[in-house]
Amino acid sequence: MDITTILGLVLGFFGILFGFVLEGGHLGSLFAVSPIFIVVFGTLGATVIGIPLDELKKLPKWLKIAFMNQSFGVEKAYFTLVHFSEKARQEGLLSLEQELETVDDKFTKQGMQLVIDGTDPEITRSILESNIAVLENRHKVGITFFESAGGYSPTLGIIGTVMGLVHVLGNLTDPDSLSGSIAAAFIATLYGVCLANLVYLPIAAKLKIKKPMEVQTMEMILDGIISIQSGENPAILKEKLKTHLGYMPEKETKFEGAFEASEVNY
């Protein structure tokens, strides 16, 4: 799990609920079924209108990116590509075919297979760049989805409050329950604002941060694959890849085990 996402949610809701209790409030008064339906389902409906069905099916993937601490495998990709480069230099590109069985990352596996099959370098680059563009679009739609939900949620909360007040004003014959009914009506506004600022908008922000991380890894893999295909010296390839890393790998080790990078589905 991505501990920062979970920790942020826990701290945010704990702060609000604990502060409410310190003010003398009762937690039971904050839970009501009707505001949940109005705010949650109303927000979902408004957001879904602006998202095509094919894109909406990716909602589980967006949530997985936000809540799972994915291993983008930047250093593992570095060592794997260096290993491939050295082996191709010594034994030829065809010797890499068996090595692909140890590679779990779909993007790397696809690129190296194109190289082994003798695909033109420009075509190889074009195919891999298209996959990166697909990934960027997936993140962009996910960010738009949660930002839209963050915008609609407070408005739906206000709508829920207005509906509650309409109900209260229509039953003024019972003054004893008037204060409680008015308080309950404002619960919808509370739900709308809390969900927007503690759930939807923070998830959108997390997707914005993780997008360049994943793209950076894929761009490094792309450069490494093209370098291997062109037969560049492994030492030159190392220097190219280090520019993507932005730092010197702590341990220059030989390739060991399967390459585990981000799980990208195209």
C-alpha positions as CSV (number, residue, x, y, z in Angstrom):
1,M,0.0,0.0,0.0
2,D,1.1,3.6,-0.6
3,I,1.5,4.6,3.0
4,T,1.2,8.3,2.3
5,T,-2.3,8.0,0.8
6,I,-3.5,5.9,3.6
7,L,-1.9,8.0,6.3
8,G,-3.3,11.2,4.7
9,L,-6.8,9.9,4.7
10,V,-6.5,8.7,8.3
11,L,-5.0,11.9,9.6
12,G,-7.5,14.0,7.7
13,F,-10.7,12.3,8.9
14,F,-9.2,11.8,12.4
15,G,-8.5,15.5,12.7
16,I,-12.1,16.4,11.7
17,L,-13.8,13.9,13.8
18,F,-11.6,14.4,16.9
19,G,-12.0,18.2,16.6
20,F,-15.8,17.7,16.4
21,V,-15.7,15.6,19.6
22,L,-13.5,18.2,21.4
23,E,-16.2,20.8,20.6
24,G,-18.7,18.6,22.4
25,G,-20.3,17.0,19.4
26,H,-21.5,13.4,19.2
27,L,-20.1,11.3,16.3
28,G,-23.5,9.6,15.8
29,S,-25.0,12.9,14.7
30,L,-22.6,13.0,11.7
31,F,-23.8,9.8,10.1
32,A,-27.0,9.9,8.0
33,V,-28.0,7.8,5.1
34,S,-29.8,10.3,2.9
35,P,-26.9,12.8,2.6
36,I,-24.6,9.9,1.6
37,F,-26.9,9.0,-1.3
38,I,-27.3,12.6,-2.4
39,V,-23.6,13.5,-2.2
40,V,-21.9,10.3,-3.2
41,F,-24.2,9.1,-5.9
42,G,-25.0,12.6,-7.1
43,T,-21.3,13.4,-7.5
44,L,-20.7,10.1,-9.2
45,G,-23.5,10.7,-11.7
46,A,-22.3,14.2,-12.5
47,T,-18.7,13.0,-13.0
48,V,-19.7,10.0,-15.1
49,I,-21.6,12.2,-17.6
50,G,-18.2,13.8,-18.7
51,I,-16.3,10.5,-19.0
52,P,-16.7,8.0,-21.9
53,L,-17.6,4.5,-20.8
54,D,-14.4,2.9,-22.1
55,E,-12.4,5.4,-20.0
56,L,-14.6,4.9,-16.9
57,K,-13.7,1.2,-16.9
58,K,-10.2,2.2,-15.9
59,L,-11.4,3.6,-12.6
60,P,-10.0,0.5,-10.7
61,K,-6.6,1.2,-12.3
62,W,-6.6,4.9,-11.2
63,L,-7.4,3.9,-7.6
64,K,-4.7,1.2,-7.7
65,I,-2.2,3.8,-8.8
66,A,-3.3,6.1,-6.0
67,F,-3.5,3.5,-3.2
68,M,-0.7,1.1,-4.2
69,N,3.0,1.8,-3.7
70,Q,3.9,0.5,-7.2
71,S,7.5,-0.5,-7.9
72,F,8.3,1.5,-11.0
73,G,11.6,-0.4,-11.1
74,V,13.9,2.5,-12.3
75,E,17.1,1.0,-11.0
76,K,16.0,-2.6,-11.9
77,A,15.3,-1.3,-15.4
78,Y,18.8,0.3,-15.5
79,F,20.6,-2.9,-14.5
80,T,18.4,-5.1,-16.8
81,L,19.1,-2.9,-19.9
82,V,22.9,-2.8,-19.1
83,H,22.8,-6.6,-18.9
84,F,21.0,-6.9,-22.2
85,S,23.5,-4.5,-23.8
86,E,26.5,-6.4,-22.6
87,K,25.0,-9.8,-23.7
88,A,24.0,-8.5,-27.1
89,R,27.5,-7.1,-27.6
90,Q,29.1,-10.4,-26.8
91,E,26.6,-12.9,-28.3
92,G,24.3,-11.0,-30.6
93,L,20.7,-9.8,-30.3
94,L,19.2,-13.2,-30.9
95,S,20.8,-14.4,-27.6
96,L,18.4,-12.1,-25.8
97,E,15.3,-14.1,-26.7
98,Q,15.7,-16.5,-23.8
99,E,16.4,-13.6,-21.5
100,L,12.9,-12.1,-22.2
101,E,11.4,-15.0,-20.3
102,T,12.7,-13.4,-17.1
103,V,11.2,-10.0,-17.9
104,D,7.8,-9.3,-16.4
105,D,7.4,-5.7,-17.6
106,K,5.2,-5.6,-20.7
107,F,6.7,-2.4,-22.1
108,T,10.3,-3.7,-21.9
109,K,9.3,-7.1,-23.2
110,Q,7.5,-5.6,-26.2
111,G,10.4,-3.3,-27.1
112,M,13.1,-6.0,-26.8
113,Q,11.0,-8.4,-28.9
114,L,10.8,-5.8,-31.7
115,V,14.6,-5.5,-31.5
116,I,15.1,-9.2,-31.7
117,D,12.7,-9.5,-34.6
118,G,14.8,-7.0,-36.6
119,T,12.2,-4.3,-36.7
120,D,13.3,-0.9,-38.1
121,P,14.6,1.3,-35.3
122,E,12.2,4.2,-36.3
123,I,9.3,1.8,-36.2
124,T,10.4,0.4,-32.8
125,R,10.7,4.0,-31.5
126,S,7.3,4.9,-32.9
127,I,5.5,1.9,-31.4
128,L,7.1,2.5,-27.9
129,E,6.4,6.2,-28.0
130,S,2.7,5.4,-28.8
131,N,2.6,3.2,-25.7
132,I,4.0,6.1,-23.6
133,A,1.3,8.4,-25.1
134,V,-1.4,5.9,-24.2
135,L,-0.1,5.8,-20.6
136,E,-0.1,9.6,-20.3
137,N,-3.6,9.8,-21.6
138,R,-4.8,7.2,-19.1
139,H,-3.3,9.3,-16.3
140,K,-4.8,12.5,-17.8
141,V,-8.3,11.1,-17.8
142,G,-7.9,9.8,-14.3
143,I,-6.8,13.2,-13.0
144,T,-9.7,14.8,-14.8
145,F,-12.2,12.4,-13.3
146,F,-11.1,13.0,-9.7
147,E,-10.7,16.8,-10.2
148,S,-14.3,16.9,-11.6
149,A,-15.6,14.9,-8.6
150,G,-13.8,17.3,-6.3
151,G,-15.6,20.2,-8.0
152,Y,-19.1,18.6,-8.0
153,S,-19.1,17.2,-4.5
154,P,-19.4,20.5,-2.5
155,T,-22.2,21.6,-4.9
156,L,-24.1,18.4,-4.4
157,G,-23.6,18.9,-0.7
158,I,-25.3,22.3,-0.9
159,I,-28.1,20.7,-2.9
160,G,-28.6,18.1,-0.2
161,T,-28.7,20.9,2.4
162,V,-31.3,22.9,0.5
163,M,-33.4,19.7,0.1
164,G,-33.2,19.1,3.9
165,L,-34.1,22.7,4.7
166,V,-37.1,22.5,2.3
167,H,-38.2,19.4,4.3
168,V,-37.7,21.3,7.6
169,L,-39.7,24.4,6.5
170,G,-42.5,22.1,5.3
171,N,-42.9,20.7,8.8
172,L,-42.8,23.7,11.1
173,T,-45.7,22.3,13.2
174,D,-43.2,20.5,15.4
175,P,-40.9,23.2,16.8
176,D,-39.3,20.8,19.3
177,S,-37.5,18.9,16.5
178,L,-36.7,22.0,14.4
179,S,-33.1,22.5,15.6
180,G,-32.2,18.8,15.1
181,S,-33.7,18.8,11.6
182,I,-31.8,21.9,10.6
183,A,-28.5,20.5,11.9
184,A,-29.1,17.2,10.0
185,A,-29.8,19.2,6.8
186,F,-26.2,20.7,6.9
187,I,-24.7,17.2,7.1
188,A,-24.9,17.0,3.3
189,T,-22.7,20.1,2.9
190,L,-20.2,18.6,5.4
191,Y,-20.0,15.4,3.4
192,G,-19.6,17.2,0.1
193,V,-16.8,19.4,1.3
194,C,-15.0,16.7,3.2
195,L,-15.1,14.2,0.3
196,A,-13.9,16.8,-2.1
197,N,-10.9,18.0,0.0
198,L,-9.9,14.8,1.7
199,V,-10.6,12.2,-1.1
200,Y,-11.2,13.4,-4.6
201,L,-8.8,16.3,-5.0
202,P,-5.9,14.6,-3.1
203,I,-6.2,11.5,-5.3
204,A,-6.0,13.7,-8.4
205,A,-2.9,15.3,-6.9
206,K,-1.4,11.9,-6.3
207,L,-2.0,10.8,-9.9
208,K,-0.3,14.1,-11.1
209,I,2.8,13.2,-9.1
210,K,2.9,9.5,-10.1
211,K,2.4,10.2,-13.8
212,P,5.9,11.7,-14.5
213,M,7.5,8.9,-12.4
214,E,6.1,6.2,-14.6
215,V,6.7,8.1,-17.8
216,Q,10.3,8.7,-16.8
217,T,10.9,5.0,-16.4
218,M,9.4,4.2,-19.8
219,E,11.4,6.9,-21.5
220,M,14.6,5.5,-20.0
221,I,13.6,2.0,-21.2
222,L,12.9,3.4,-24.6
223,D,16.3,5.0,-24.9
224,G,18.0,1.9,-23.6
225,I,16.2,-0.4,-26.1
226,I,17.1,1.9,-29.1
227,S,20.7,2.0,-27.9
228,I,20.9,-1.8,-27.7
229,Q,19.3,-2.0,-31.2
230,S,21.9,0.4,-32.7
231,G,24.7,-1.7,-31.1
232,E,26.1,1.1,-28.9
233,N,28.9,0.4,-26.4
234,P,27.5,-0.7,-23.0
235,A,29.5,2.1,-21.4
236,I,27.8,4.7,-23.5
237,L,24.4,3.1,-22.7
238,K,25.2,3.4,-19.0
239,E,25.8,7.1,-19.2
240,K,22.6,7.6,-21.2
241,L,20.5,5.8,-18.6
242,K,22.2,7.6,-15.7
243,T,20.9,10.9,-17.1
244,H,17.4,9.5,-16.7
245,L,18.1,8.3,-13.2
246,G,19.4,11.6,-12.1
247,Y,21.8,9.9,-9.7
248,M,24.5,7.3,-9.5
249,P,23.1,3.8,-8.7
250,E,24.3,2.7,-5.3
251,K,25.4,-0.7,-6.4
252,E,26.5,-1.6,-10.0
253,T,25.5,-5.3,-9.8
254,K,25.0,-7.8,-12.5
255,F,21.5,-8.7,-13.7
256,E,19.7,-11.0,-11.1
257,G,16.2,-12.3,-11.3
258,A,13.2,-11.0,-13.2
259,F,12.7,-7.3,-14.0
260,E,9.7,-5.9,-12.1
261,A,8.5,-2.6,-13.3
262,S,5.2,-0.8,-13.4
263,E,2.3,-2.9,-14.6
264,V,1.1,-1.1,-17.7
265,N,-1.8,-2.4,-19.7
266,Y,-2.2,-0.9,-23.2
